[in-house]
Amino acid sequence: MIYPVELTFTKGYIAHPYWPELEKLINIQKESGTRRARSEEKRVKALRDYLAAHDMSMDDYEKLQARAERQFYTFGDVGDDDMMRGRPGDEITIPAHQLYGCLAQAADLASSAIRIARKEQIRTVLQVSNVSTGKSVGDGVWERFVQVKSGTGQTLSNQRALRSNQFLGPFVGQGFVAFSEDIVAYRKMVDFVEFAGREIGVGASRKLGWGRFAIRLGEQANADAVDAPRRRRA
């Protein structure tokens, strides 16, 4: 059964994606030695020498950097979604994989009275679509100072580092959820997703209140109506 769903974000949402392009950019900066260079002149020279040796131009590098610094997912990035086809490619979306991460963590933390399945089974019990935000640009930039830590959590410096992320302010996102009431009751499903939105949240900086949401499920949707945009474009 498919239900339309509204997610109300009272504070807002930060995506902070880790793109494949960001991984490539970090590797280039490490391998080229630009991070170890002590002057801007040496950094530029080290980068140019590396790019020339790997058949890349500075223009290629700048395009890679621009894509690596994208702050949100869009429908153009996440690909086809049977329940959300027909949305503008530049519209910011909350991707289904982030929602599944939220639900899996909720399944790991919720009591048995609320939990609908083990975290490993969430994707088989509940299917979620990408969520539309109705926005194509961020609403602002959130800046804060953080401790610099290694990947293992060890503090590397007492000096704080400035971090910034674009955010979407308060908004109502729209999408769909699908589940079988033969497996889990409607009311328990709603209670579980409410718990996930209230206690876990979605996206980045959730411990600081971002990405928390309230849920409202609509009446059961007709699967043919959900799929109508795809048929109209065929």
Helices and strands as residue ranges (DSSP letters): E 2-9, H 20-32, H 40-53, H 58-68, E 73-74, H 75-78, E 92-94, H 96-109, G 119-121, H 122-125, E 126-128, E 131-132, E 140-149, E 155-167, E 171-179, H 186-195, I 196-200, G 206-208, E 214-217, H 223-226, H 228-233
